[in-house]
Amino acid sequence: MFKITPNPPVTDPASPYESPDSKKFHEAAERALDHYLGPTNADLMATPYSPNTLYMANPEAGTESLLADASETLGSATVMLNNHAAQV
């Protein structure tokens, strides 16, 4: 009688952790996964949030810097509103 499906391939029953090379490879893979998928870097958490001191009551803030920042802020708001209006 003819068999339609072939026999399953012969697989090596050895564990991947039996040879020293596979253990080194496994440890390297674990280190790489921990590095890329682990908790966030400490550098991101090291810098605390500092609010913008430009608009606080600061007598050292000059009129020119306040007007320049206000102009940039209004320009950004204009672009955002135009983009939103174009999508609607």
Buried (B, 14 or more C-beta within 10 A) or exposed (E): EEEEEEEEEEEEEEEEEEEEEEEEEEEEEEEEEEEEEEEEEEEEEEEEEEEEEEEEEEEEBEEEEEEEBEEEEEEEEEEEEEEEEEEE
